[in-house]
């Protein structure tokens, strides 16, 4: 069936390369001829804050830059506290891709707020949506620093999950990142596709 | 694909802008960066502050060229006097202020709304809803400015600035900055209002030649804007009618595809005929606007009743519209989604290795009370750091401390901390004031060689910038000396002991003093990192002193057995060593 478009929330914390992730993905969908609206609004002025990008592609003109809660097809999150913030926005058949990486909130560090009693990974696992949880610790590689390149790992994962052409996606990575980082990025991308293949097979 | 900021820069190019002056402010800082990078024909400058930027633009406009001034709404407060001077006066080259509201407090400002200035000064205002409109309205704003002899405000929001969408551009468009010298003179409104009020002698030709009938211009625009296609009337269903502008139009249109709409591109003055046409077409008329209830009040002033804040109460109940909020009130039976409870919130944190952390630590340790400025250092005001007692607006801390000290008969030394950005913006005026009024205050100037919080733009003492020339770089110490500061010392932020001694000496000296703390911004200048520190868990007693330092790299982590460890994030730590100075167990090692 022809894909008429999807609504994606991309979440994480500052410094995780969320802008690059959404930038690479936007180039891919533009090449496929989709209309796009991408809002990188949350987290624009503060360090250590959450980052939230609303990414919409469609074969029809897109109206709202923000996705209504309940209209989200994919939550792609690089930090699991942030995953929890958007789980309720997913459609019933929406899918969550979440890293288990966690940057403890300042409010918890300093005792202004209690830590959540339960493990965040467990809460995500309990969600009724289909979910893929990736622990970067399990996929460390001597070739690249996974904690810094989770964005491209996740791009590979997402592309595999959606059945997209890896050649096209890698070409976009090649064109978009500085020359000296191309190789590391491609290895990170391929790592993402491998993890996805294993996860999908196990699913 | 362009975000709103890129689109505005493109619009400036297409409009043939000659001069762009501004002051950085999230979310619209990038307008200037893109203009400078992509359109080298346009003269760009980061001005000393917003008031200066508007004055530069006014001068360029009088010289006959299209000019723009860029700032966020809190910056327009600073520039309001300059704008008031230009409002209602003769305009040669179009004069457009690009002003961004932080709707929803997404960038962390207060709940300001620049449209009040439109009402106060009688200025036309335009509000785009996406990037295409941001580009097109920019061109339109200049046309209106020239045709109706008035400054125009293009209102952006954090959403329009930071949303990417497709923009159709004319690739063949060439840059042309035309000179329009229509009026040989242009004065502020005082002279013109003298004539309007028919004061004695106001018929004299020397006065009448200065006359600019600005109320007539505005009235003409008020009539003509009923025919503007940017004020888009969509007569659909007869039940619900919505008057809106900017991105809220798209939220409402998505939720209520059957409703009738008036989407205002020109939000001031209002197209009365179109509003009445919509009002007659529908049973219920709503106004959906982010920010304050300005459209609502202006529409009600026309004698037309609309429903707005009675249905959607504004701050603090709500800081911005979303599609969800509209649906909840206007779509019966819409499903409601509830977020997971008690997900911890995030406070802003300083970058690891930031010089501000060193200063905050020394002030806190020595129980020195101090005022912070608008700088990355203001993070020290938040409850996780508790380093400062007072903080207001950009450039204020020096005068705040001075006021405190004179009120307390100089018996306490309440210290001022200010960044180099705030120092040059308006802090210098506070320092001058402090000297000639015989203050004994101490000022700590944090010189990180740029305006760090907005992403590292140049200030007068930076060694880079759009118009940088080494011989024109200003030196903070020399300026302080010239103003007459008695005691000036410059220290490196990372020399902890020396920094502490310098601050204590300055505070204890019974004179005015400035401590300049130098360290380039770690993020902007990508300073080389030292070996990261780590916490020896066998020695750590979990007292939490290191967490109080306020560094992004220091976290509390739940261990497998449920106990909580304090750890240093190795990817974030720069190895600056500040946290090891507070650990009495010497558990922090490198």
Contacts between the chains, C-beta under 8 A, distances in Angstrom:
chain1	res1	chain2	res2	distance
A	13	B	346	7.5
A	15	B	572	7.7
A	26	B	1	6.2
A	26	B	164	7.0
A	30	B	1	6.7
A	35	B	166	6.6
A	36	B	1	6.4
A	36	B	164	6.9
A	36	B	165	6.8
A	36	B	166	6.8
A	37	B	130	7.7
A	37	B	163	6.4
A	37	B	164	7.0
A	37	B	165	4.9
A	38	B	1	7.7
A	38	B	163	6.9
A	38	B	164	4.3
A	38	B	165	7.7
A	39	B	159	6.6
A	39	B	162	6.4
A	39	B	163	4.3
A	39	B	164	7.6
A	40	B	3	7.6
A	40	B	162	4.9
A	40	B	163	7.6
A	40	B	164	7.5
A	41	B	104	8.0
A	41	B	106	5.4
A	41	B	158	5.8
A	41	B	159	5.7
A	41	B	162	4.8
A	41	B	163	7.1
A	42	B	106	6.2
A	44	B	26	5.9
A	44	B	27	5.6
A	44	B	106	6.4
A	44	B	107	5.6
A	44	B	158	6.7
A	44	B	162	5.8
A	45	B	26	4.3
A	45	B	27	7.3
A	45	B	106	7.3
A	45	B	107	3.6
A	45	B	108	4.9
A	45	B	453	7.6
A	46	B	107	7.9
A	46	B	108	6.0
A	46	B	348	3.9
A	47	B	348	5.8
A	47	B	349	5.5
A	47	B	350	6.6
A	47	B	351	5.6
A	47	B	376	7.9
A	47	B	379	7.8
A	47	B	552	6.4
A	48	B	346	6.1
A	48	B	347	7.3
A	48	B	348	5.9
A	48	B	349	3.3
A	48	B	552	5.0
A	49	B	346	5.0
A	49	B	348	5.9
A	50	B	346	5.5
A	62	B	165	7.4
A	63	B	250	4.3
A	63	B	251	7.7
A	63	B	253	5.0
A	63	B	254	4.1
A	64	B	247	7.6
A	64	B	250	4.7
A	64	B	251	4.8
A	64	B	253	7.7
A	64	B	254	4.4
A	64	B	323	5.0
A	65	B	130	7.7
A	65	B	159	6.1
A	65	B	163	4.3
A	65	B	165	7.7
A	65	B	247	5.9
A	65	B	250	6.6
A	66	B	159	7.8
A	66	B	251	6.8
A	66	B	322	5.5
A	66	B	323	6.1
A	67	B	323	7.9
A	68	B	254	7.5
A	68	B	255	7.4
A	68	B	322	7.5
A	68	B	323	4.3
A	68	B	324	5.3
A	68	B	327	6.7
A	69	B	324	5.4
A	69	B	337	4.0
A	70	B	335	6.1
A	70	B	337	5.1
A	81	B	343	6.3
A	81	B	344	6.4
A	84	B	340	5.0
A	84	B	343	4.7
A	85	B	339	6.8
A	85	B	340	7.4
A	85	B	343	5.4
A	87	B	340	6.1
A	88	B	337	4.7
A	88	B	338	6.1
A	88	B	339	5.0
A	88	B	340	6.4
A	89	B	337	6.6
A	102	B	557	7.9
A	103	B	555	6.9
A	103	B	569	7.4
A	104	B	555	4.2
A	104	B	556	5.6
A	104	B	557	6.3
A	105	B	344	3.8
A	105	B	345	6.5
A	105	B	346	4.9
A	105	B	347	7.8
A	106	B	346	6.0
A	106	B	347	4.2
A	106	B	348	7.9
A	106	B	349	5.4
A	106	B	382	7.9
A	106	B	384	5.2
A	107	B	344	5.2
A	107	B	345	5.4
A	107	B	346	7.0
A	107	B	347	5.9
A	107	B	384	7.5
A	108	B	344	4.9
A	108	B	556	6.5
A	109	B	384	7.0
A	109	B	547	5.2
A	109	B	554	7.2
A	109	B	555	5.8
A	109	B	556	5.0
A	110	B	383	7.3
A	110	B	384	3.8
A	110	B	544	7.8
A	110	B	547	5.9
A	110	B	548	7.3
A	111	B	544	7.4
A	112	B	347	7.8
A	112	B	383	6.0
A	112	B	384	6.6
A	113	B	344	5.1
A	113	B	345	7.0
A	114	B	342	7.8
A	115	B	344	7.1
A	115	B	556	7.7
A	115	B	558	6.6
A	115	B	564	7.7
A	116	B	342	6.0
A	116	B	343	7.1
A	116	B	344	7.0
A	123	B	340	7.1
A	145	B	571	7.7
A	147	B	571	5.4
A	148	B	571	6.6
